[in-house]
Amino acid sequence: MLVYFGYILLLMVLLGKNNFSGIAETVIKTTLIFSGILFLVTELLSGFHSLNLFSLAIFWGTFNVILIALLLRNQGKVTLRLMVQKIKFYYQNLLLKEKLLIGVLLILLCLLLAQGLLYPPNNWDSLTYHMSRIMYWIGNESVDYFPTHILRHLYQPPFAEYFILNINLLNGNDFLSNSVELFFLIQCLVVVYALLSMFQTTRLLKLLALFLVITIPAVELQSTTTKNDIVCAFFVLSSLFYSLKIFKNNSLNSTVFFGLSIGLGFITKGTAYVFMAPILALYGFHILSVTLKDKSVKPIGLATLAMVLALSLNVKHYSRNYTVNKSLLNIDDAEAKAYANETMNGKLLLSNLIKNSGLHLGYPIEKNCDSIIRNAHKAIGVSIDDKRLNYLGIPYQSARAAVTHEDYVTNTVHFILWALAFSFLVFHFLFSKTRNKTEMIIVIVLVAQILLFTGYLKWQPWHTRLHIPIFILSIIPIMLACQKTKWFKGMVWVSIPLLLYSFMFYFVYNNLRPIQNNPIYTKNLRIDDNRFKKYFANQPQLYTEYKVVLEELYDANPKTVGLKMMDWEYPLFNAYYYDHLQLVAIDVNNNTGILKQENQSVDLIVSTSNSPELMYNGIKYSNQNSNHLYIWLYKKEP
């Protein structure tokens, strides 16, 4: 809790400094500053091979003490009293509808927090690399690259996992792992509110926008995981927010926070490059225009500062990748190429656009839409299963009916609302006498993001989760359309009961983290199952054997464990935050094998390969679980 407590203290200090004016922007700035501090301290301690409990406890303890001292020096009681007064004044001036919306939002956020606490990280990616890479870092006391069978341990941008590492290592467990995505969902709500404030949107519509964000099914389901699309979405939104401020007033303050947003987005997720490209393009065009108009080099200087700040946050990650594969963004050419479209033209772009849209056209229109999509491909003469456009050559699959899995869930209602809002805003801009260019900037950014995403990345059946930043940003034009026309606003208000029902349905029947077990919608998992069993929602057949191997690990009390596994390492080591355990990948046959491993000796080996014995560094290790089917532990022979 030291980490979140530090954030709250920093927020209190900055709010007091600003006399509680511009609260939304102060929250955004606090999150960016705090994220930058967390990232830098993680890298700094890693550089000294001191990324451990003692060092983090010293830093966050000192950080919090300094902030408390600042609050006391600045009359912390007065600051707290002023904050209470502001909240009371705000609440008293709310309309009944606004109070109800705020109440509903708080209840929904509390439900998501509870769900994230009740379940450990248990989706496939979390157990394969999001969480397991953290255990390697803790064992090595460094985030430097290491030999691994799972390449995503290394080249995937690490910021979200840095955040989880700081929380978990201080707590000694993973109970708050899922809270990071929820924390950044709250931050996304703040940025959406701030963006709409730029358009003089009414308070009621801004609160309605927050409700629409939290009820996006993909957002709801992912907010209780350790994935990073919502974290990425926050930085995309904040970069757009500060770019719009720069368009109005190119200040040093906005430039610094713009650079922070870009850099932190890049170090969070690879898709940030796609989603931020249109924002950077508009920013570059603005800087060039102002420079030519004012005949001043000041805008170029500020732009240089923003880019230097953004790149400085990523330079270490780039250099680590380059050490392995002479590439800044990846460490394996084959894996990188597997995600990118192999060819592209107008028809193929249209194909990918239609297929990605089809992922959101779910119940009750999924069958009709699937037929339309397949006929459309026949009409344009493009194979819907073109291996050059489909990841790993996976045949196209339509949206699944009433699916509650975070990787496949459809955002049908929000997709329809965005499509209608887009059509209306474009029509209004073209034919209305009053034109708002800033509104069209939002629309242009969204359209460019969609085209870049579909033009660059191969279609995948689980792309709906990667669309999260697009869907959160799409709430802005939906609200702008509401502001301009009563019929559309009425349509959005009418959708509220449906969206509330949808939220509760996905909450109760969450496929991997169910409140109520259901044979159709959920895995065979109960809320009162023991926490260790909940890790195996996707592969329940592994639970018994992992439990046996885990007990043998506890009995052996090793200092170093050799691993020969391609996924799902984390469940074995979820309880080793306070017990220093170094993990060593053995017999690595990919290009990470060239990396230096400080400790080559291992006390025992865990493998997903079955043989009577294993030889490593001239030492024989014998199989302790010959009757197993999935995982085996090997001990040194006496």
N, C-alpha and C positions, 0 to 999 in steps of 0.2 A: 504493500500500500504506500510505501515511501514515494514511489514514482508518481502516482496519481495525486498524493498529498502535495508533492512539489509543484505539480501543474496548478492545483487550486491556489496555492500560495502565490505563485507567479502571476496568476490571473488577478488575484486580489491586489497585488502591488501595482500592476499596470492599470487596473480599473481605478484605483485610488489616485494614481498619478494623473489620470485623465478626468478626474471628478465625475466618473460614471457617465461621461458623454461618449457617444459613438460606441456603445457597448458591443454591438455585433462585430465591428471591425477590430475592437480590442481583443475579443475572443479569438478571431482569426489570427491576429498578430501573435498572441500568446501561444497558440498552437504551433505556428511556424517557428517561433523562437525556441520553444520547448523541444520541438522535434529536432531542430538543428543542434541544440545542446546535447540531447540524448545520443544523436548520431555521432557527434564529435567525441564525446566522452567514451563511447564504446570503441571507436577507432583508436583513440589515444591510449586507453588501457591495453588494447590489443597490441599496439606497437611495442609496448614494454612487456608483453606476455604476462600481463597482470589482470586479465579479464576474469576476476574471481569474486566471490562473495565479499571478502574483506574490502577490496578496493571499491566495489560498487556501494557497499554500506557506508564507507567513509565519504565517498563523493556525495551520495544523495542525502546523507545525514547532514553534511556540511552545507550543501545547497539549501536544504530546508531551514537550517538554523539561520543562515544569512537572510533568507526571505522573511522569516519571522522577525528578525532584528529590524529589517527595513520597515515592516508593517508597524512594529511598535514605535519606531522612530517617527514614522509618519502618522502617529495616532491611530493605531489599528482599530481601536474601539469606535472612533469617529467614522473610519472607513466602513466598518461593519454596520454601524447604525445608518449611515448614508445608503448603503446597499439595501438594507431592509426597507428603508423609506422609499427608495426607488421602486422596489418590487411591489410594495403596498400601493403606491400611487398608480403604477402600471395596472395592477389588478383591478383597482377600484374603477378605472376608466374603461375597462373591457365591456364589450357587449355580451349578452348572454351566449350568443353563438360562439364568440371568441373564447369565453370561459369554458364552454363545453369542448371545443376543439383542443384547448390546452390540457384540459383534464384527460381527454382521450389519448392525446400524445404521451403524456406522462405515464398513463397506465400501460400503453403499448410498449414503451421503452423499458418499464419495469418488468414486464412479462419477458421481453427478450433478454434482459440481464439475468433473470432467474433461470431461463432455459440454458443460457451459456454457462452458468455456474453449475447447474445440475449435471451437465454432460461434459466430458473431457473432449479435446480435439479428436474427432473420429472420422473425418472424411479421408479419402484416399491420398490426396496430395499432402495433407497435414502429417499423416503417419509416414509418408514416403520421404518428404524433404523439408516441409515447413518447420516441423518440430525436431526431426532427427538432426538437421544441420546445427541446431542450437546445442544439442548434447555433444556434438563434436567440438564446437567452439568452447564450451565450458571445460571439456576434458583437456583441450589444448591451451586454454586460457588465452585464446587468440582467435581472430576471425580470418587469419591467413588461410590460403588454400591448402588442401591436403589430398592425398590419393583417395579416390572414392569410386565405388561401382555406380553411384547415382550422380550423374553429371549436374543435375539440378541443385545439388547441395552447394555448388560453387557459383555457376554463372548467373543464376537468377538473382536479380537485385534484392538486397537483404534488409532494407530499412524496417519493414513490418516485423521481421524476425528479431532485429536488434531491440525493438520495443518490447516484444514478448520476452526476450532473454533477460532484460533488465528487471522486468516484473517477476518472472518466475524464479530467477536466481535469488532475489531478495526474499521471496515468499517461501522458497524451498519446495514448491509444487507447481502444478499447471492449472490450478483452479481459476485463475484470472486470465488464462491464455485467450479465451474467446472474447474477452472484454475489449480487446484492442480494436477490433472491427466495429464494435458497438460505440466505442469512444469516438472513432472517426465518423461514424454515421451521425452522431450528435453534431460534430463539427461541420459535416455536410449540410445539415439543417440550418446551421448558423450562416453559412455562406449563401445558401439559397435565399434566406431571409434578407441578407445584405444586398445581394444582386437585385432582388425585386424592389428593394428600397430605392435603387438608382432610377427606377421607372415610376416613382411615386405611386406604387401599388398600395392599395388599401391594406390596413392591418389584417382585416378578415381574410382577404385573398392570400396574404403572406402565410397566415396560419393554415389556411386550406392547402397551400403548396407543401407545407411541411407534412401534412397528413398524406398527401399524394406520394411524397418521397418515401415515407416509412412503410406505405402499403404496396410499394413495388415488390412483387413476390420474390424476385431474385435478390433484392436488397434485404428483405426480411429474413430470408433463409440463410443468406451469407453473413448476416450481422452476428450470428452466434457461432462463427467458425474462426479459424486462424488463417483464412485466405487473405488476400490483400487488395481486392478490386475496390472495396469501399475506401480503403486508405488512399489508393491511387486516385479515386474520384475526388477526394477532398483537395488534393494538390492540383488536379486539373481545374476544379472550380475556383480555387484561390488564385491560380495563375490568370484565369479569365477575369476575375474580379479586379485584380491589380492592373491588368492590361487596360481595362476600361477606365480605371482611375487615371492611368498614365495618358490615355487618349485625351482626357480633359485637362490634366495638369501633370506634366512630366517632372515629378518631384523626386528627390533622392530617396525619400522615405518609401514611396510606392515602388521605386526601382529595386530597392534592396529586398522588399518582400516578394516582388515578382521573381527576382533571381532565386530566392529561397524556395519559392513554390516550384519553379522549374527543376531545380537541382534535386529537391526531395522527391518530386514525382519520378524523375529518371531513376533514382536509387531505390524506388519502391517496386516498380513493375515495368516490364518491357513495353507494354501497350501504352504507357505514358508518352512515349515518343510519337506514337500515332495520334493520340488524342490532343497532344500539345502542339503538334506541327502547325495546324491552322492558326492557333493563337500566336505562335512565334512568327508565322508569316505575316499576319496582320500587324503585329508589333514592329517587325522589320520595315514594313511598308510605311507605317506611321513615323518611325524614326527618320527614314529617308525623306519623307514629305516635309517634316518639320525642319530638318537640316537644310533642305534646299530653299524652303520658304523663308526661314529666319537667317540663313547664311551663317549658322553658328555650329561649332563642333560640340557644344555641350550635350545635345541629345545622343551623339555617337559615344561620348565619354560615359554617359549614364548607361547606355546599352551595353557597352563593353564591361562595365562594372557588373551588370546583371548576369551576363554570360560567364564572366570569370567566377562569380559567386556560384552559379549553377554547376559549372564544370568542376570547380574545386571540391564540391561534395561528392563527385563521381570519379575523380582522377585515380583514387586508390583502387576502386573496383575495376576501372578500365585497365589499370596496370597489372592487376592480378590476372585478368582474362588474357591480356597480351603475353604474359609470361608463359601461359600454357599453349596458346594457339595463334599468337601473332595477330589477334583480333581483339578489338575493344569491347565487343558486345557478347561474344560467345566463346566457348572453348571446344566446340566440336562442329565442324562444318556440316556434317550429315544431319545432325539434330537441328541446326539452325535452318537448313534448307527445307527440312520436312514441314516447317510451319509456313513458309512463304510460297505464294502462287508461282508456278513454274513458267507461266506465260499469261499475258493479259491483253485484252482489247475491249472494245465497246460491248460486244455481245457477252463476253466472259464476265465483265464487270457487272452487267445486268443480271447474269446468272447468279453470281455470288450475292448480289444485293437481294434478289428474290429469295434465295435459299436462307440467308440470314434472317430476312423478314419472316419467312415461314416458321422459324423456330418459336415465334411469339404468337402465332395465330392458332391458339389452342382451343380448348373446350369452350363453347359447343360447336365451333366452326372449323375444327381441325381437318375433318374429312373433306369437306367442300374446298377448303383452301389448298389442301394437298393436291387435289385433282386439278385445280386451276394452275398451281405451280408446275406440275408435270406437263400439262398441256402447253403452258407458256414456253417451256424449254423445247418442246417439239416445234413450236411455232418459230422460234428464233434459231433452230438448228444447232442447239448445244446439248450435249449429253449431261443430264443431271448428276450422273455419277462420274464425271470426268476426273480421272485420277490426278491430273495436273492442278486441279482446283480443290480437291477434297483431301483432307489430312489423312495420311496413310492409306489413301484409296478407299476410305470408308464410304459405302453407298449412302446416298442421301436418305435421311429419315425425317418424316414430318414431325410437327409438334406432337407431343404425347398428351393424351387426354388425362386431365386431373392428376398430373404427376406432382409429387411434393418433394422431389429430390432437388437440391440446390443447383446441380449441374444441368438439369434439363427443364426446370420450371419455366413456364411461359408468362410473359407480361402482357397479356392480351388487351386488357382494358386500357392500360397506359399507352400501348402501341397505337390503339385506335384514337385515343385522345390526342396524341402527338401528331398523328397523320392529319387529323382534322384541323388542329391548331396551325400546323405548317401550311396547309392549303389556304386557310383563312388569312393568315398573316401575309403570305405572298400576294394574294389577291388584293388585300387591303393596301399593301405598299404600292402595288402597280396602279391601282385605280382610285385611291383616296387622295384628297387634296392635302391632307396632313400626313407627312411621312416622318417616321422616326428611324433614322439611320442606325442608331444603337440597337434598336430591336432587331433590325435585319442583320447586324453583326452577329448576334446570338444565333439566329437561324443559319447564317452562312457557316459559322463555326461548326454547328451541329451537322449540317449537310456534308461539310468537308471531312469531318471526323468519320462519318458513316462511309463515305466514298473511299477514304484512305484505308479504313479498316477492311472493307470488303475487297478493295483492290490489291491490298498487300497480303493479307492473311488467308490461307486456305480455310474453306468452310469446315467446321467441326460441329458435331451434334451437341457439344456442351458449351457452345459459344455464348449462350444467354448470360452466363456469369461474367463474361468479358465485356458484355454490352452495358454493364452497370453504370459506368461514368456517363454514357450517352443518355441513358434513361433518366438519371438524376438531373442532368442538365436540361433534358427535354421538358421538365416541369416549368422552367422559366417561360418558354413560349406558350405553354398551355395556359399559364396565368395571365400572360399578356393578351391572349385571345379572350380570356374571361373578362378582362378589363375593358375590352372594346365592344363586346356584343353580349346581350342578355341571353340569347338562345344557347350560346355555348356555355356560358356560366351556369345556366340552368341545367344543362346536360352534366356538367361536372358535379354539381350539388346532388343531382339524382343518383349519381354513381357512388356516393358515399356509403349508403347501406351495403351495396354490393362489395365495395372494397373493404369495409369493416368485416363483413362475413368472410371474405377471402383471407384477410389477415388471420382471423381466428382459426379458420380451417387449416391454413398452413402451419400455424403455431401448434395446434393440437396434434395434427397428423404429419408433422415434420418427419420426413423419411428416415433420417439418421438420428434425430433427437426428439422422438415423439413424447408428447404428454400422455396420449392415449394410444396404445398399440392397436393397429388395424392391419389385417392380412392383405388388404388391397393397396393401402397407401404407405405403410411403414415397414421397416425391417422388423424382424422378430426380436424386439427389444422392449423392455419395460423401464419405466422411470425409476422403479425401486430396485433394478438390477445393481449389482456391485459395480463400482466405478471402473474397475479393470475390464470387466466384461463389455462395458459400453464402448471401449476402443474398437471392438470387433464387429461393429454394426454391418460393415460391408462384407466381412469374411468371418462369420461366426464359427466356421469349422476350425479356425486357427486358435480359438480361445483356449481350449484344454491343453494343447501342446505348448503354447506360449506360457501358460501358467506354470507348467512343469519346468520349463527351461528357466523361467524367472526365479522359481524357488531354488533351483540349483545354483543360479547366479548369487542369490543371497547367501546360500550356504558356503560357497567358495570364496566370497568376499574378494574378488580380484581387483587389481589396480589397473590392469590393462586388458581389454577384450578385443580379440581379432574378429572381424566381421567379413563374411562372404555372402552378402545379401543384396538383392536388387531392389527391395522396397520393404516397407513396414518394419523398420528398425526401432522406431520410437517406443512402441509399447513395452519393449524389454527394459527401457532405461528411464521411464517416466518418473521414477522415484529417486533418481540419482542426482538431484540438484545440489544437495548438501554433501553427498559422498563423492569425493573426487574420483572419477572413473574416466580413463582415457580410452577412446575408441580408435581402433586402427583397422582400416580396410586392407585386407590381404589378397594376394594374387590378383592385383588390379591389372587388367589387360587393355584399358583405354589410355588416352593420352595424358590422363592425370597421374599415371604411374611414374612420370618423370619428376613429380614433386617430392620434395624432401619430407620425410617423416621422422621426427625426432626420436621416437621410441619404436624400435622395430621388434622388440620382444613382446610377447603376449602371454598372459597367464592361462587363458583358455580361448576357444574359438566357438563362435555361433555361426551356423551356415544353413542355407536352404538347399544344400547339396548333401546327399546321403552316400556315405561310404564307410567302411569299417574303421578307417583311420585317415588322418590328414598329416602331411609333412609340411612344416613351415620353419624356415631358417635352420634346417637340419634337425629339428625336434619333432618327435612323433606325438600326435594328439589322437586319442582314441574316442570313438563314438560312444556317448552315454545314453543315447536314445534310439537304438536300432529299430524299435517298434514304431517310431513316429512316421508320419506321412508328409509333414510340411517343414519342420524345423528341427535341427539337431545341434546338440552341444558336444564339444570335443574337449577333453582334458588331457593334460600332459601325462604321458606314461611315467611311472616311477622309475 
